[in-house]
Amino acid sequence: MKARSRGFTILELLISLAVIAVLGSIAVPSYKNYLRRAYFNELVQAAEPYKEAIDLCIKKTKTTKGCDAGKNKIPAAIAVETGPVASLIVANGIIKVTPVPKYGIKETDTLIMTPIVNDGTVTWANSGGGVLAGYLRTTEG
């Protein structure tokens, strides 16, 4: 006598579908947040040469005054959309990066990096809409 192959019942299929839906509802928002943070990190990387030049400018001039884009060996400002950066300006050592909207990041999610000088050491305070949205920590070394 042959055993009859029956397959899955409708209840088993519904339970497995519910499990997949729950896992998806957790994974999709986490993945979107990961994409936003990774994209915002590209803005930080674009500002890195400016940070290094501003650090040297501050050490040379002993002040943030005059540490502007295009002066004191600081690279020129970015006015034309370049990769994730819509614009990047530097005034008195303060870097302001405006992102190109993508992955849910808006133009208002700016990155403002302010140098803090303490006994000749420069640390950076991050602010702006992107920091408020949680894409980046407020301070870095």
N, C-alpha and C positions, 0 to 999 in steps of 0.2 A: 504494500500500500504506500502510495506517495504522500509525502507531507506537502501541504498546500502553502505556498508562499503568499503572505498577506500584505506586506508593505507597512507603511505608517498609518496610524489612525489620524483623523482630523484633529483630535485633541493634542496629540504629540506634535503635529505640525504647527498648531497655534502657539503652543508653549515655546517651541524653538524660535518661532518668529518674534514672540514677545521678548525673549532673551536677547536676540539680535537687535531689536529696537532699543532696548534699554542700554545696551553697550554702545550703540551708535549715538544715542542722545548724550552720552558722557564723552565719547571720543571726538565728535565733531567740534563742539565748542573749544575743547582743549587744543585741538589742532589749529583752529582759526586763531586762537590766542598765541600759539607758538609761531605762526606765520607773521603775525603783527610784530611780535618781539624781535624776530629774526630780521624783518624788514627795517624796523627802527634801529637795530644794531648797525645796519649798513650806514645810517646817518652818522652814528658815532664814529665809525671807521672813516667816513669821508672828512670828518672834522679833525682827525688825529694829526695830520701834518700842520694844521693851523695851531693846535694845542702846543705842539713841540716848538714851533716858531715863536709863539707868544711867550712860552716859558723862557726861551733864550732872550727875547726882547725885554722881559721883566728883569732878568738877571743883569742885562747890559745897562738898562736905563734906570733901574731901581724903582720903577713905577709902571702902572698899566697905561698911563696917559701916553698917547702917540703909538700905541701898539694896535695899529689899524691894518686892515687888509691892503696889501700893496705897498706897505711901508715897513721899514726895519726888518727886511727879509721875510716878512709874512706873505704868503701867497695871495694873489689877487682874489677878490670876492667872486663868487659864482652867481651870475645873473641869469644864465641860460640853463634850462633843465638839463641836468647831467645825472644819469642813472636815477637813484632814488631821491636826489636833491633837486628841489625846485629853485632854491636860492640859499646862499650862505653869505652872511656878512659878518665882519669883525669891526668893532668900534671900542677903543680903549680896552682891548683884551677880551671883551665879551663876544662870544661866538653865538650867532643865532642861525639855526638851520631850519629851513622850511621844507617839509617833505612833499614829494609827488604823491597825490592820493592813490593808494593801492591797498588791497587786503583789509579794507575797513579803516585804514589810517586816513585822516582828513588833513587838509592844509593847516588847520588850526592846531594840530598835534605837533607843534614846534618843539625844537630842542634848543634851550638856551644854556650855554656853558659859561660859568663865571669863574674867573681865577680868584683864588683866595691866597694871598701872600702872607706867610707867617715865618719870620726869621729866615728869609731867603728861600724857603721851600714853597712851591706852588702846588696847591691842591685845587680840585675843581668841584664846584657845586652845580648840579644839573637842575634845571627847572623848565617850565613851559608846559604846553598842553599834553605832549606825549608822556612826560613824567607824571603829570596828574592822572593820566589814563592808566598808569601802571606799566608802561612799556620799558622803563628804565629806573634804576635807583637814583636817589637824590644826590649822593656824593660818590666820588671815586678819587683814588690817589693820584 
